[in-house]
Amino acid sequence: MFAVDDPAAAVDIALSLAESYRRDDELSDVRVGLAAGPVVTREGDLFGPVVNRASRIVNIAFPGTVVCSPELQEALEDQEGLDWRSIGHRGLKDIGRLQLYVVRWADDPGRIRSRLEESQARRSARREA
């Protein structure tokens, strides 16, 4: 879990983590759920509805993806370099239905496909070994 005050920094950290894990042959792809809002800090830990929302979002994310709450998407929808895809409304335990978005680097689609193929090839090689 990580917390930052700037939504753009949060997305940058999340995408960088997902990409770093994807490139590492020894690590499994990471799932990231991002939510924005106030939290309570106590003894180095974070508490509150935003923490619970982010935790529930992680549970529906696929490996290697960053899924965001609508607050983050609205705050950063015009940010250059990001590509937002709606995954529709999803039911989150004890929260209800929420519109969610996958965010990716706005990259050449061929390059994204190439990175995914590389990741799949590394996973297959690990399984065979």
VEXPA-594678 format. One record per residue (C-alpha): x, y, z. Coordinates in steps of 0.05 Angstrom, whole numbers, padded with zeros to 5 digits, always signed. Example, Ala and Ser with C-alpha at 12.3 -4.5 7.8 and 13.67 -1.06 7.14 Angstrom:
<rs>
+00246-00090+00156+00273-00021+00143
</rs>
This chain:
<rs>
+00000+00000+00000+00024+00070-00015-00006+00139-00005+00011+00205-00039-00025+00272-00042-00020+00281-00117-00066+00238-00162-00017+00242-00220+00039+00216-00175-00005+00159-00152-00020+00137-00223+00053+00144-00242+00075+00101-00183+00022+00049-00198+00038+00044-00272+00113+00041-00257+00102-00015-00207+00059-00055-00256+00110-00047-00311+00169-00064-00266+00136-00128-00241+00116-00146-00312+00188-00141-00336+00217-00182-00278+00222-00256-00292+00222-00275-00218+00161-00235-00196+00087-00245-00211+00049-00189-00243+00022-00140-00192-00051-00117-00187-00063-00045-00168-00126-00011-00142-00127+00064-00134-00176+00108-00097-00173+00180-00076-00197+00216-00013-00182+00229+00060-00151+00176+00104-00136+00170+00178-00063+00156+00196-00049+00119+00260+00017+00087+00282+00043+00086+00210-00020+00053+00181-00077+00082+00140-00151+00073+00154-00217+00095+00125-00267+00085+00069-00216+00103+00015-00169+00048+00039-00227-00002+00038-00247+00021-00033-00176+00013-00059-00172-00056-00028-00237-00078-00060-00214-00050-00128-00150-00092-00123-00193-00154-00115-00224-00145-00184-00161-00122-00221-00127-00170-00268-00052-00183-00260-00012-00127-00290-00068-00077-00289-00082-00012-00252-00156-00001-00237-00179+00067-00212-00239+00097-00178-00278+00151-00215-00248+00207-00173-00179+00193-00201-00204+00185-00272-00241+00252-00268-00181+00287-00238-00133+00261-00292-00176+00247-00353-00143+00303-00393-00073+00286-00369-00027+00274-00429+00006+00206-00432-00051+00167-00400-00102+00122-00433-00167+00109-00394-00214+00051-00408-00280+00042-00372-00293-00028-00346-00364-00009-00327-00398-00010-00260-00373-00064-00213-00402-00087-00147-00353-00078-00090-00365-00115-00025-00395-00070+00029-00389-00010-00018-00438-00020-00075-00433-00010-00149-00379+00037-00174-00357+00058-00243-00284+00036-00251-00229+00051-00301-00165+00017-00324-00109+00066-00336-00048+00053-00380+00008+00093-00409-00017+00123-00474+00032+00084-00516+00037+00056-00585-00012-00003-00585+00039-00047-00619+00089-00033-00564+00038-00051-00511+00022-00116-00548+00096-00131-00553+00106-00121-00478+00047-00167-00463+00074-00220-00510+00143-00215-00477+00111-00223-00408+00071-00284-00430+00133-00316-00461+00173-00306-00396+00116-00337-00356+00113-00397-00403+00188-00406-00398+00184-00405-00322+00129-00458-00323+00170-00503-00368+00232-00496-00325
</rs>
